[in-house]
Amino acid sequence: MMLQLSLIVLLAVYVAWNLGANDVANSIGTSVGSKALTLKQALFIAGILEFTGAVFLGQKVSSTLATQVANPSQFADTPQLLMLGMVSVLLSCGIWLQIATSFGLPVASSHAVVGAIAGFSCVAIGLDAVDWLSIG
């Protein structure tokens, strides 16, 4: 159990690192490019705002991802499958964000997460496992 938890934490850190590498540039690029802020100042401000946003506003987004993309009741009999699927979401999103960032591609990380959850749900359970109306 401790090994699984350690792996999940490492994958979450990997995804967070890639999110920061890809998404923060969109937020601070103009401030640094216009020389309104130095890179160090912009990164400091971005770090504080990213952290406070995640802590105070991230719960609603997390709840939506956990309950409205894939139907959790479809996994009631196989919670291990749900855990494995969510670990695969972390890994695939982390790898995709790292590839996109290394090529300088601005990608929507939320789309990657939603797509990965929908994808693993379709493969694991079937098309009925995804709430298609919720994800558009």
Contact map, one row per residue, 1 for C-alpha under 8 A:
1111100000000000000000000000000000000000000000000000000000000000000000000000000000000000000000000000000000000000000000000000000000000000
1111110000000000000000000000000000000000000000000000000000000000000000000000000000000000000000000000000000000000000000000000000000000000
1111111000000000000000000000000000000000000000000000000000000000000000000000000000000000000000000000000000000000000000000000000000000000
1111111100000000000000000000000000000000000000000000000000000000000000000000000000000000000000000000000000000000000000000000000000000000
1111111110000000000000000000000000000000000000000000000000000000000000000000000000000000000000000000000000000000000000000000000000000000
0111111111000000000000000000000000000000000000000000000000000000000000000000000000000000000000000000000000000000000000000000000000000000
0011111111100000000000000000000000000000000000000000000000000000000000000000000000000000000000000000000000000000000000000000000000000000
0001111111110000000000000000000000000000000000000000000000000000000000000000000000000010000000000000000000000000000000000000000000000000
0000111111111000000000000000000000000000000000000000000000000000000000000000000000000000000000000000000000000000000000000000000000000000
0000011111111100000000000000000000000000000000000000000000000000000000000000000000000000000000000000000000000000000000000000000000000000
0000001111111110000000000000000000000000000000000000000000000000000000000000000000000010011001000000000000000000000000000000000000000000
0000000111111111000000000000000000000000000000000000000000000000000000000000000000000000010000000000000000000000000000000000000000000000
0000000011111111100000000000000000000000000000000000000000000000000000000000000000000000000000000000000000000000000000000000000000000000
0000000001111111110000000000000000000000000000000000000000000000000000000000000000000000000001000000000000000000000000000000000000000000
0000000000111111111000000000000000000000000000000000000000000000000000000000000000000000011011001000000000000000000000000000000000000000
0000000000011111111100000000000000000000000000000000000000000000000000000000000000000000000000000000000000000000000000000000000000000000
0000000000001111111110000000000000000000000000000000000000000000000000000000000000000000000000000000000000000000000000000000000000000000
0000000000000111111111000000000000000000000000000000000000000000000000000000000000000000000001001100100000000000000000000000000000000000
0000000000000011111111110000000000000000000000000000000000000000000000000000000000000000000000001000000000001000000000000000000000000000
0000000000000001111111111000000000000000000000000000000000000000000000000000000000000000000000000000000000000000000000000000000000000000
0000000000000000111111111000000000000000000000000000000000000000000000000000000000000000000000000000100000000000000000000000000000000000
0000000000000000011111111100000000000000000000000000000000000000000000000000000000000000000000001001100001100000000000000000000000000000
0000000000000000001111111110000000000000000000000000000000000000000000000000000000000000000000000000000001001000000000000000000000000000
0000000000000000001111111111100000000000000001000000000000000000000000000000000000000000000000000000000000000000000000000000000000000000
0000000000000000000111111111100000000000000000000000000000000000000000000000000000000000000000000000000000000000000000000000000000000000
0000000000000000000001111111110000000000000000000000000000000000000000000000000000000000000000000000000001000000000000000000000000000000
0000000000000000000000111111110000000000000001000000000000000000000000000000000000000000000000000000000000000000000000000000000000000000
0000000000000000000000011111111100000000011001000000000000000000000000000000000000000000000000000000000000000000000000000000000000000000
0000000000000000000000011111111110000000000000000000000000000000000000000000000000000000000000000000000000000000000000000000000000000000
0000000000000000000000000111111111000000000000000000000000000000000000000000000000000000000000000000000000000000000000000000000000000000
0000000000000000000000000001111111111000010000000000000000000000000000000000000000000000000000000000000000000000000000000000000000000000
0000000000000000000000000001111111111110010000000000000000000000000000000000000000000000000000000000000000000000000000000000000000000000
0000000000000000000000000000111111110000000000000000000000000000000000000000000000000000000000000000000000000000000000000000000000000000
0000000000000000000000000000011111111000000000000000000000000000000000000000000000000000000000000000000000000000000000000000000000000000
0000000000000000000000000000001111111100000000000000000000000000000000000000000000000000000000000000000000000000000000000000000000000000
0000000000000000000000000000001111111100000000000000000000000000000000000000000000000000000000000000000000000000000000000000000000000000
0000000000000000000000000000001101111111110000000000000000000000000000000000000000000000000000000000000000000000000000000000000000000000
0000000000000000000000000000000100111111110000000000000000000000000000000000000000000000000000000000000000000000000000000000000000000000
0000000000000000000000000000000100001111111000000000000000000000000000000000000000000000000000000000000000000000000000000000000000000000
0000000000000000000000000000000000001111111100000000000000000000000000000000000000000000000000000000000000000000000000000000000000000000
0000000000000000000000000000000000001111111110000000000000000000000000000000000000000000000000000000000000000000000000000000000000000000
0000000000000000000000000001001100001111111111000000000000000000000000000000000000000000000000000000000000000000000000000000000000000000
0000000000000000000000000001000000000011111111100000000000000000000000000000000000000000000000000000000000000000000000000000000000000000
0000000000000000000000000000000000000001111111110000000000000000000000000000000000000000000000000000000000000000000000000000000000000000
0000000000000000000000000000000000000000111111111000000000000000000000000000000000000000000000000000000000000000000000000000000000000000
0000000000000000000000010011000000000000011111111100000000000000000000000000000000000000000000000000000000000000000000000000000000000000
0000000000000000000000000000000000000000001111111110000000000000000000000000000000000000000000000000000000000000000000000000000000000000
0000000000000000000000000000000000000000000111111111000000000000000000000000000000000000000000000000000000000000000000000000000000000000
0000000000000000000000000000000000000000000011111111100000000000000000000000000000000000000000000000000000000000000000000000000000000000
0000000000000000000000000000000000000000000001111111110000000000000000000000000000000000000000000000000000000000000000000000000000000000
0000000000000000000000000000000000000000000000111111111000000000000000000000000000000000000000000000000000000000000000000000000000000000
0000000000000000000000000000000000000000000000011111111110000000000000000000000000000000000000000000000000000000000000000000000000000000
0000000000000000000000000000000000000000000000001111111111000000000000000000000000000000000000000000000000000000000000000000000000000000
0000000000000000000000000000000000000000000000000111111111100000000000000000000000000000000000000000000000000000000000000000000000000000
0000000000000000000000000000000000000000000000000011111111100000000000000000000000000000000000000000000000000000000000000000000000000000
0000000000000000000000000000000000000000000000000001111111100000000000000000000000000000000000000000000000000000000000000000000000000000
0000000000000000000000000000000000000000000000000001111111111000000000000000000000000000000000000000000000000000000000000000000000000000
0000000000000000000000000000000000000000000000000000111111111100000000000000000000000000000000000000000000000000000000000000000000000000
0000000000000000000000000000000000000000000000000000011111111110000000000000000000000000000000000000000000000000000000000000000000000000
0000000000000000000000000000000000000000000000000000000011111111000000000000000000000000000000000000000000000000000000000000000000000000
0000000000000000000000000000000000000000000000000000000011111111100000000000000000000000000000000000000000000000000000000000000000000000
0000000000000000000000000000000000000000000000000000000001111111110000000000000000000000000000000000000000000000000000000000000000000000
0000000000000000000000000000000000000000000000000000000000111111111100000000000000000000000000000000000000000000000000000000000000000000
0000000000000000000000000000000000000000000000000000000000011111111110000000000000000000000000000000000000000000000000000000000000000000
0000000000000000000000000000000000000000000000000000000000001111111111000000000000000000000000000000000000000000010000000000000000000000
0000000000000000000000000000000000000000000000000000000000000111111111010000000000000000000000000000000000000000000000000000000000000000
0000000000000000000000000000000000000000000000000000000000000011111111110000000000000000000000000000000000000000000000000000000000000000
0000000000000000000000000000000000000000000000000000000000000011111111100000000000000000000000000000000000000000000000000000000000100110
0000000000000000000000000000000000000000000000000000000000000001111111100000000000000000000000000000000000000000010011000000000001110110
0000000000000000000000000000000000000000000000000000000000000000111111110000000000000000000000000000000000000000000011001000000011100000
0000000000000000000000000000000000000000000000000000000000000000001111111110000000000000000000000000000000000000000000000000000011100000
0000000000000000000000000000000000000000000000000000000000000000011001111111000000000000000000000000000000000000000000000000000000000000
0000000000000000000000000000000000000000000000000000000000000000000000111111000000000000000000000000000000000000000000000000000000000000
0000000000000000000000000000000000000000000000000000000000000000000000111111100000000000000000000000000000000000000000000000100010000000
0000000000000000000000000000000000000000000000000000000000000000000000111111111011000000000000000000000000000000000000000000000000000000
0000000000000000000000000000000000000000000000000000000000000000000000011111111000000000000000000000000000000000000000000000000000000000
0000000000000000000000000000000000000000000000000000000000000000000000000111111000000000000000000000000000000000000000000000000000000000
0000000000000000000000000000000000000000000000000000000000000000000000000011111111000000000000000000000000000000000000000000000000000000
0000000000000000000000000000000000000000000000000000000000000000000000000011111111100000000000000000000000000000000000000000000000000000
0000000000000000000000000000000000000000000000000000000000000000000000000000011111110000000000000000000000000000000000000000000000000000
0000000000000000000000000000000000000000000000000000000000000000000000000010011111111000000000000000000000000000000000000001000000000000
0000000000000000000000000000000000000000000000000000000000000000000000000010011111111100000000000000000000000000000000000000000000000000
0000000000000000000000000000000000000000000000000000000000000000000000000000001111111110000000000000000000000000000000000000000000000000
0000000000000000000000000000000000000000000000000000000000000000000000000000000111111111000000000000000000000000000000000000000000000000
0000000000000000000000000000000000000000000000000000000000000000000000000000000011111111100000000000000000000000000010011000000000000000
0000000000000000000000000000000000000000000000000000000000000000000000000000000001111111110000000000000000000000000010000000000000000000
0000000100100000000000000000000000000000000000000000000000000000000000000000000000111111111000000000000000000000000000000000000000000000
0000000000000000000000000000000000000000000000000000000000000000000000000000000000011111111100000000000000000000000000010000000000000000
0000000000000000000000000000000000000000000000000000000000000000000000000000000000001111111110000000000000000000100110010000000000000000
0000000000110010000000000000000000000000000000000000000000000000000000000000000000000111111111000000000000000000100000000000000000000000
0000000000100010000000000000000000000000000000000000000000000000000000000000000000000011111111100000000000000000000000000000000000000000
0000000000000000000000000000000000000000000000000000000000000000000000000000000000000001111111110000000000000000000100000000000000000000
0000000000000010000000000000000000000000000000000000000000000000000000000000000000000000111111111000000000001001100100000000000000000000
0000000000100110010000000000000000000000000000000000000000000000000000000000000000000000011111111100000000000000000000000000000000000000
0000000000000000000000000000000000000000000000000000000000000000000000000000000000000000001111111110000000000000000000000000000000000000
0000000000000000000000000000000000000000000000000000000000000000000000000000000000000000000111111111000000000001000000000000000000000000
0000000000000010011001000000000000000000000000000000000000000000000000000000000000000000000011111111100000101000000000000000000000000000
0000000000000000010000000000000000000000000000000000000000000000000000000000000000000000000001111111110000000000000000000000000000000000
0000000000000000000000000000000000000000000000000000000000000000000000000000000000000000000000111111111000000000000000000000000000000000
0000000000000000000001000000000000000000000000000000000000000000000000000000000000000000000000011111111111100000000000000000000000000000
0000000000000000010011000000000000000000000000000000000000000000000000000000000000000000000000001111111111000000000000000000000000000000
0000000000000000000000000000000000000000000000000000000000000000000000000000000000000000000000000111111110000000000000000000000000000000
0000000000000000000000000000000000000000000000000000000000000000000000000000000000000000000000000011111110000000000000000000000000000000
0000000000000000000000000000000000000000000000000000000000000000000000000000000000000000000000000001111111000000000000000000000000000000
0000000000000000000000000000000000000000000000000000000000000000000000000000000000000000000000000001111111100000000000000000000000000000
0000000000000000000001100100000000000000000000000000000000000000000000000000000000000000000000000001100111110000000000000000000000000000
0000000000000000000001000000000000000000000000000000000000000000000000000000000000000000000000001001000011111000000000000000000000000000
0000000000000000000000000000000000000000000000000000000000000000000000000000000000000000000000000000000001111111000000000000000000000000
0000000000000000001000100000000000000000000000000000000000000000000000000000000000000000000010001000000000111111100000000000000000000000
0000000000000000000000000000000000000000000000000000000000000000000000000000000000000000000000000000000000011111110000000000000000000000
0000000000000000000000000000000000000000000000000000000000000000000000000000000000000000000000000000000000011111111000000000000000000000
0000000000000000000000000000000000000000000000000000000000000000000000000000000000000000000010010000000000011111111100000000000000000000
0000000000000000000000000000000000000000000000000000000000000000000000000000000000000000110010000000000000001111111110000000000000000000
0000000000000000000000000000000000000000000000000000000000000000100010000000000000000000000000000000000000000111111111000000000000000010
0000000000000000000000000000000000000000000000000000000000000000000000000000000000000000000000000000000000000011111111100000000000000000
0000000000000000000000000000000000000000000000000000000000000000000000000000000000000000100110000000000000000001111111110000000000000000
0000000000000000000000000000000000000000000000000000000000000000000011000000000000001100100000000000000000000000111111111000000000000000
0000000000000000000000000000000000000000000000000000000000000000000011000000000000000000000000000000000000000000011111111100000001000000
0000000000000000000000000000000000000000000000000000000000000000000000000000000000000000000000000000000000000000001111111110000000000000
0000000000000000000000000000000000000000000000000000000000000000000000000000000000001001100000000000000000000000000111111111000000000000
0000000000000000000000000000000000000000000000000000000000000000000001000000000000001000000000000000000000000000000011111111111011000000
0000000000000000000000000000000000000000000000000000000000000000000000000000000000000000000000000000000000000000000001111111111111000000
0000000000000000000000000000000000000000000000000000000000000000000000000000000000000000000000000000000000000000000000111111110000000000
0000000000000000000000000000000000000000000000000000000000000000000000000000000010000000000000000000000000000000000000011111110000000000
0000000000000000000000000000000000000000000000000000000000000000000000000100000000000000000000000000000000000000000000001111111110000000
0000000000000000000000000000000000000000000000000000000000000000000000000000000000000000000000000000000000000000000000001111111111000000
0000000000000000000000000000000000000000000000000000000000000000000000000000000000000000000000000000000000000000000000001100111111000000
0000000000000000000000000000000000000000000000000000000000000000000000000000000000000000000000000000000000000000000000000100111111100000
0000000000000000000000000000000000000000000000000000000000000000000001100100000000000000000000000000000000000000000000001100111111100000
0000000000000000000000000000000000000000000000000000000000000000000011100000000000000000000000000000000000000000000001001100011111110000
0000000000000000000000000000000000000000000000000000000000000000000111100000000000000000000000000000000000000000000000000000000111111110
0000000000000000000000000000000000000000000000000000000000000000000010000000000000000000000000000000000000000000000000000000000001111111
0000000000000000000000000000000000000000000000000000000000000000000000000000000000000000000000000000000000000000000000000000000000111111
0000000000000000000000000000000000000000000000000000000000000000000110000000000000000000000000000000000000000000000000000000000000111111
0000000000000000000000000000000000000000000000000000000000000000000110000000000000000000000000000000000000000000010000000000000000111111
0000000000000000000000000000000000000000000000000000000000000000000000000000000000000000000000000000000000000000000000000000000000011111
